[in-house]
Amino acid sequence: MRTIEQTELPLVVGVDGSEPSLRAVDWAADEAALRGVPLRLVHASLWEWYEGAALAEDLGKPSEQVLADKIVDGAARRAHSRQPDLKVFTEVVPEEPEYALVREGRRASALVVGNRGRGDIAEFLLGSVSLTVAAHASCPVIVLRGRHDKQTQPATHGRVLLGVGKQAHDSAAVRFAFEEAERRGAVLEAVRAWRCPAHETTDHPLLAGEPARLHEQRAAETLEAALNQVAEEHPSVQLHRRTAEGPARKILLDASATADLLVVGARRNKGTFGLQLGRVAHTLLHHSASPVAVVPHTA
């Protein structure tokens, strides 16, 4: 078996043989080709109920191993048919998928997962897996939501959407978004939402706009602080800055309808258990109209 060099961290995609996971293979193959990195296909053998015992006996293998091998081999052929020059590696892991994929993320440039799997029960389980992986992985996790999940090129809208949070110094998600826009030759739209607290509003006609103006100004300053340095490093990226009044979840969900990829950050608190996702990222993972990239940063 070929080994992967330390300098070329692979793009890892979880596969289970379902149609959504095969579309994830298509998308990940294109993404790996854009990045110039290998593609690693990982199947966790506890993702589904296994069948085919008679075939397994004929081949002298456990039934789950037979089906797992068929799944990853089929996925590898699909990736090669889409990107013939792509280096593809496969792995069958005998454990729960969320643990396997989070561990794989320690040596990956990014993880790609579908948003659902086989049937109603598996769909729920794989939805939970995708959410868990996005909340715990140490690398960016791309969850292929929406109808635009079959390919990275040619882009449907030519636009990468970035949600900018409160922490202007956090550049992990910003850098990821610039890099993705640059690879695709896409416009990058960076959005910072803002809201005027109810207790700051006033009915006086001469003062009514003042609190809102100050909050909008602060949002614009946060946006500039988050973008300026990285923008200088990627001069070829066409950047659109936008501040918008309202809940960030709603603003980004509405904008995702015309984006090829939506990028948000997720803060990881050391020593904290449970899902480490903010409310905005959690909502986008469930409802976005486009693929969502969750980029972690350590608090």
Summary of the structure (lengths in Angstrom):
residues: 299
radius of gyration: 21.0
end to end distance: 38.3
largest distance: 84.5
contacts: 997
relative contact order: 0.14
helix: 44%
strand: 20%
